């Protein structure tokens, strides 16, 4: 169904929800005749009631994750206005945009992603399989004071379930359109009196739904994607605790199924027609050790982590075939393919000291170190027979770029909260980051070095009228490091991006906490805003800078319990970006920044009621509206507004559950990524199709 037809569906969803804005700061399930209960978050590195945190936070509890059927990153991000998550090109490629600050491919994220207290420092770690999850928190606005150089747009905290004090387990299996199979399970057991072990795993396979018109095969397939995760926690004494965690993920899936869009219209939805079947494969391994030592007045925490990521892809470069694109690669009369091999190793160490007192003065001190080693081999080759294996034939090589990058990052930070009175609190944070970067061109032996540093302050004044209403004003800053582009491209170094944010907001609950209303207004100024495009001559990505960008917006959230068993929720957010100065491209001044959605809205409802003494009904609808999106700095290609509707119906009790889910049920067509000809490195516009309507049946059991 097209966008025009979807407007009626959108209005229906809004009418059902009965609201104009809503919340995704979702509380724990409360008794049906009571208001929302407390939800505890760690947004500021200590446990706090969500409604007392002077930050716009979208928090998903374990119950809400299950109720919404959330199993991947984009499924919860889609429920948060002013945040978008677009999948593109390869299986792990994704672009997250928060309040107009965009993701760069193979570069630092604008959002700090933290899993169980450990920063996930690679873009490839953003697209996660979410299983056995305790809580998800999405913080909007710069969080550099506590989270560092990648929190220029915000932060995401993901907390997995801890081992339990008794043996328990769970199993969840689903089957859906495209013969999609998704199985997850977990088992937890105590180990003695003061320790516990939890093991969880997932496996998925999928035949896909997006058809290649040349090969007549589905190209968005998942051959396999499996993951195993373990967590061991122990109390070695009354004041010493350890938390050991490890996970391994292996995947093999379709990739590079971009469509040629010769019309140059971003809403001309084409299917792919490549003669080389795209493929991506690799693994992710990470392990961490967390030690907490209670010193009485404060708790000292040490977090040591190691990550190893390997991803390779092979596929078409001209995104066509000899029949529909006889001109081939850039009109040279040849068909061409491409491939890339990426290896990333990260080692990090954090020390943090957090005050334990509950008095008027609370503080945090910390230090952080990160070493990154990244190797990248990019190749293009002449395509004679449509085989991916041609990439290894030296006689067919067109382009070969090989580079090693290393990065040492250091940071020290502090945060203080001081209660000036029973109602007024002044908070401040300060962080210093330094990045030392080195790149080696393996072909020429040329070594380049550079460094970036920045001080990130934050100040917040919070006034609590009572334990149910507060207002706050914040000045915060963010920093995203610069770095090197690929060897031989026209812009060798891109500059660090810095952002200053001014924000005022409120958090309130009403009618015995049966109604929650939160909101904020913000304005941000970005200097050296980062964006990227493809260099035609080398088939390589170039990261560039826009000298100055202004961003401003509004966010409103609401959640209500109007009657027994019924929840209403939703939200609205606006993001207006304006390029104020761009020396490289003066014609872009006054335009919007790339990949920015001007406004977004969510609305929905959930209804629970008993069916029998043993089973209850779950009925849920989620509606998301995404406004116009500008794909590049020239703003010539614009994605029309779109509407997505998801439904979930189930019969469940505390142990068993049987569900039917549908996503994008009206089959809205859109591109999750789009590269205009002038920025794509191709001879035409290129679009990456988003998933069509899908459905699944699911069964789960706890024991």
C-alpha positions, 0 to 999 in steps of 0.5 A: 500500500502506498503512502497516500493510502496509508494516511487513512491507516495512520489516522485510524491508529491515532484515533485508536490510541487517542493521543497526539503524543506518547512515551516510550519510557515504558514502566514495569507492568503495574496492577491493573487498577494502579498507575505505572510503577517505577522503572530503574535505569542507569542512564547516569552511571548510577541506579535512578528512577527513570522519571527523576532523570533530567534526560529524555530517555526511552526505556524498554523493560523486559515485559515491554520488550516481550509484549512488542516482540522486539528481537533486533535493534531497528525494532525498538529504535523504530518506536523512538521519535527523532531516532532512526535506524537504517539497514544498508549494503551488508548484513551488519551495515546500519546507520543510526541518526539521532536528532539529526546527527548521522552515522558514517559507514565504517567510522565512529557512531554518533551514539554510544552503545553500551552493553552490560557496561561495555562500550561497543566501539564498532559500527558493526556491533549496532545491528544486534540480535536482542534475546534474553534482555533485561532492559533497553535505554535510549538517551537522546542528546549529547552524553559526552560528559559520561559516555565519551567521544561517540555520544555526540547524538546520544547513548543506548544502554542494553542490559542483558539478564543476570544469572538467577538464584534458582534454576530457570530457563526459557525457549522461544521459536518463531516461523514467518514469511520467507521461511524465516526461522528464529529460535532463542533460549536461555538457561540460568543456574546458581553455582554455590551460594554466592555465584550464578551462571547464565547461558543464552543463544539464538539461531536464525535462518531466512529465505528472504522476501526481496526478489532479484529480477535477473536471477529470480532469487531472493537476495535478502536471505540469511543462510545462518546467524547464530550467537552464544552468550554466557555470563558468570557473576559471583560475590567473592566477599561482602564487598567484592563482586565479579561479572564475566561475560563472553559472546560469539556470533557467526553469520552468512547472509545476502548483501549488496542487493541495491537497485539501480534507479535510472529515473533519479527519483527517490520514490521510484521503487525498483527491485534489484537486478544484479548478475552477481549474487551479493554475500556477506559473512563473518563473526563477532567475538567479545569478552569482558570482565567487570569487578566491583569493589565496595570501599564504603564511601564509594564503589570502584569499578573496573571493566576490561573488554576485548572485541574481535570482528571480521566481516567480508562481502562480495557482490556487484559494483555496477548493480546491473547485468549485461541486459539492463546495463550494457554500458556496465561500470561507469559506462566503460562497457564492462560489468564489474564486481566488488568486495571488501575484507574488514578486521577490527580488534578492540581492547578497552579498560575503564576505571570508575569510582562512584560515591555511595552516599545518599546525601546532597553531594554525589560524584563520579570519577573515571578514566578510559582507554581504548586501543583499536586495530582496523585493517581494510582491503577493498577491491573491484574486479572485471565481471566476466561470468557473474561469479563472486570468486572472480575477486581472487583473480589478479588478471581481473583486478580493477582497484585494490586498496589496502590499509591498516589503521590504529587508534589509541584513545584516552579519557578522564571524566567526572560528574557531580550532583549537588542538592541546593535544596529539597527541590533544586539540584545542580549537576555538572560533568566534564570529560577530556578525550584524546585520540591518536590515529595512525594509518598505513597504506600497505601498497605504498608503505606511506604512514600517516599520523594525527591526533584529536582532543576535546573537552566536553562539559555538561551542566544541568539545573533540575527543579522538582516540584514534588516526587511526580513533576520536575523541570530541567535545563541543560547545556551539553556537548558532544565530540566525534573524532576525526580520522583518515579517509582511504589512501589516494582519495582527494580528502586525506583527513576529515576533521573532528565534529563538535556539538553544543546542545541547549535543552529544556524539558519536563517530566511529570506523572498525573492521576496517581501515575496513570498518566505520564507526560514528558517533553523537551525543546532543544537547539544544537550547533554542530561544527565540522558536521561529518557526512560521507559519499563515494569517490568514483575514481577509487570506489572508496568512501570519502568522509567530509565535513560541513563547517556549521549546522544548526539543529533544533526540535521538540519532543513530547511523550505520553503514556496512559492507563485510561481503563483496566487492561488498556495502555495508550502510548506514543510520541512525537519529535521534530528535527529541523537541520539547517546548513549554515556554512559549507566551504566545499559546497556553498550551494548547500547552505540553507539545506537539510543535512543528509539522512535526516527525517524532519519529524516522526511520530509513534502511537499505539495501544496494548490491551490485556484481559483474562480469557480463562483462569489460566490464560490471558489475551494480548492485543497490541498495535504500533504505528510509526510515521516518518516524515520527509528524509533528505538523502544528501546535502544537495537535498534533490532526492527526498523520501516521501513521508511513510507510515508503518503499522505493526500488530501483535496478538497472543494468548499467554500466561506466566509460563506459556505463550502463543502469538501472531505478529505482523510488521509493516502490515500494509506493505509500505514501500521505501528505501532504507538507504539511497545514494544519488548518482552524484554521491554514489560512485555509480553511473546512476542512483542506487537504492537499498530496498527495505523489508516488505510486509512480514508475519510470524507465528511464535511460541514460547515457554518458561521453565 
